[in-house]
Amino acid sequence: MRLIIRGALPCALLLAVSSAHAGIDRVSVQLDHADYTDGFGKRDVQTVDVAGRSGDSRWHLGLAHGERDYGSKRFGGNRVQGSLHQRWSPRFSTRTAFTASNDDPVFVNRQVNQDIQWKVAPQTVLSVGGKYAQYHAGAYVSGWSVGASHYFPRVTASLRHERHRQSNGPDGHGTTLSLRLKDAQGRGSTQLWLGSGTSGYTADSDPLLLREHDARRAFLRRSQPLGEHLVLDMGIGKTWHKTRLDSFQSVQSHLGLGYHW
């Protein structure tokens, strides 16, 4: 694996350290790897993320480099992504996210997400959102989603359902359940994602799989504090893919190290 865009990591760390008192509260480095069975290759992504807040706004900016081996072909690409979460009132907030990359089938080329969140009860938040994404060779996906989150004393439970239309296949859908358990003491947590969907459900994580197929996914991640500022993220997951012609699986692993102020 090659490092993300040469110099990006030192620059991000320098930016975070020099601006710690100007709104930046987190910088992290992440490595993601996926192995596919039956000759579908592998995928590696390396990411540098910086996040912070200013007043009622929270923002995030990330740079990534990815490589995808697909049989006898190999692709490489770079990506920039960001998001802005704005709290407009005690009950109403919005989240806007964007992604842009070079024209390679490693990442989505262009994507815009817009979500609106409404706090309907002290511990319950409803959301509705829309998405538009463009992929390599002119393919695109557009869709909408609805979701709900409830905050128990230590557990956060979230459910999200999406419907989408893609240019090179039939309409599709996807549903994801998330359960996050906070440690009784400290900042650590354990989170589980369970999901299933069709067609473009997995296109964000691997555009080469943007075709007619079903997918079921389970992913478990542990965030473990290492002292006062460092946090180690470790994750493992599996996806079951099925098309009209074949069935295959993929195993995903995640490793990240973050510095929090």
N, C-alpha and C positions, 0 to 999 in steps of 0.2 A: 504494500500500500504506500502510495505517495502521500506526503503531507499536504494539507490544505494549502492553497495558493501561498507560495513562499513568502514568508514575512507576515502573513495575516495574524498568526497566533501572537508573536511578540507585540505587534501593533495593538491588538485587542487588549492584551494584558496591560500594556503601558497606558492605553486610554482609560481602562477601568481604574487603575491605581491613581492616575493623575486627576481623575474626575470623581473620586469616591464621594466627595462632599458636594457634587454638583448634580445629583440625581441618580447616578448609577449605583445599583445595589447588588448586582450579580454578574459574574463572568464565568463561562463554563466551556469546556472542551469535551466533545462527544465523538465516539466511534461506534458505528453501526455496521453489522455484517449479516448477510443472509446467504444461506446455501440452499440451492434448489435441487431436487432429485430429478432423475430421468433425463439428464442432459440439458436442463434449463439454466445451468451456470451458477453464478454467484454475483453478489452486489456488495460494494463497500462504500460507505459515506463517512466523511470526517467533517465535523462542524465546530465552528467557534460562535458562541452566542454571548451577547451583552444585553442586559435588561436593566431597567430603572423606572423611576416614577418622578412625576412633577405635579404637585397639587393633587387633583382628582384624576390624573392621567397616569397610566402604566404603559410602558413601551418596551419593545423587544426588537433586536436586530441580529441577524445571523448570516454568516458566510459559510459555504460548504463546497467541498470537492467530492465527486463521486465517480466510481468506475463500475461498469457492468460487463461481465463476461457472459456471453450468450452463445453457447455452442462454439462455433469457430469465429465468432465476431466479438470484438471488444470495443466498448464505447467509454468515453470520459467526458465529464461536464462540470461546470461550476454554477453555483446558485447563490442568490441573495434573497433573503426574505425578512419581513418585518411585520409588526402588528402594533396597534394602538387600541388600548382599552380605556374608554372614557366614561366616568361616572357623572351623569348629568343631574341626578337627584338621589335621595336615599332609596328609591325604588326602581329607577330607570338607568340603564347603561347600554353602551354599544361597544362592539369590537370589530375593527377593520383590519384585515390581514392581506398581504400581497406576497407574491413569489415571482421571481424572474430568473431565467437561466439562458445559457446559450442553446442553440438548436441541435441538441443531441437527445436521444431517448433515455437519458439517465434520470433527468428530473422533468417535472412539468415545466413547459416553456414560460407560460404566463398564467397566473391564477389570482383571482380576487375573491375574498370572502367577506361578507357583511352579516353580522349577527346583532340582534337586538335582545336584550335581557330585561325581564320584568320581575321584580321581587314581589310576589303575590302574597307571601306570608313571611314572618320573621326568619324562617329557616328554609324557605322554598323559593326557587328561582325558575321561571319558565323562559324559554328562548325560541326565537324563530330566525332563520337565516337563509341566505342565498349564496350561490357559488357559480363562477364561470371560469373554466380552465381551457387553455390551448396546449396541444401536445405536438410532438414531432410529426412531420408530414401532414400537417393541417388538421388533424383530428381535434375535436373539442368535446367538452362535457359541460352541461349547465344543469343546475338543480336547486332545490330548496330543502330545508330541514326544519324539524321541530324537536325540542328537547326539554328536559326537566331535571333539576338537581335538588336534592334535599340534604341538609346538613344536620346530622345527628351529633351528639357530643364528641365522638371520636371518629365517626364514619361519615364519608361523603358518598352518596349514591347518585349516579347520573345515568340517564337513558336518552339516547338520541336516535332519531329515525330520519333518513334522507331519501329523497326521490330524485333521480337524475335522468337526463336524456343525452345520448352521445351520438356523434355524427357517423360513426362507423359500426354501429350496432344497435340492438334494441334498447328500449327504456329499461332502467335498472333501479335498484333500491339497496339500502344498507341500514343495519341497526347495530348500535354499539352500547353495551352496558359497562359502566365503570364503577368500581368499588375501591375507595381509598381509606385506609386505616391509619390514623395517626398514632405514634407511640404514646404511651401513657405519660412519659416524660421526655423532654427534648424535642428536637425538630425533625426527627426521623419519621418515615412513613413507608407503607407497603401498598401498592396499587395493582389491581387486576383489571384487565380489559377483556371482554368477550364480545365477539362480533360476527356477523354473517351478512352476506350481500351478494349481488350479481353485477356483472359487467364492470362499470367504472368504480366499484367499491374500493378496489386496491390500486387504482390508477395513480393516486397521489404518492404511494410508496414505491411503485415500480411501473412507469409508463409502458414498458414492454409487455405488460400483461393487460393492456387496454384492448380487450376483445371479449367476445361473449363467453362468460364462464361464471361459475359459482365459487364463492370463497367462504371459509369459516376460519376464524382466527382467535387465538388465546395468547395473551401476553402478560407477564408478571414482572414488576419492577420494584426494586428496593432502593430507597434513598437513605443512606447511612451517614449521619454526621461524624466527622473526624475532627474533634476539637470544636473550638468556638466558631470558626469561619469556613472550614472545608466541608464539602458534602460529596460523598461517593455514590454514584448511581450505577446500579447493575440490573440488567434485565435479560429475560429469556422468553422466547415465544415460538409458536408454531402456527402455520397456516396450511389449510387443506384446500387445494385448488381442483376444480373439476370442469372440463370442457366437454363438448360433444365428441371429441376425438380421443381425449386422454385425461388422466388424473395424475397429479403430482403433488408434492409437499415442499414446504420451505421452512427452515429453522432460522429464526432471527436472534441475534445477541446484541446487547447494548452495554456500553461502558462509558461513563462520564465522570468528570471531576469538576466541581464548581467551587468558586470562592464567593461567599456571601458576607455582606457587611451588616 
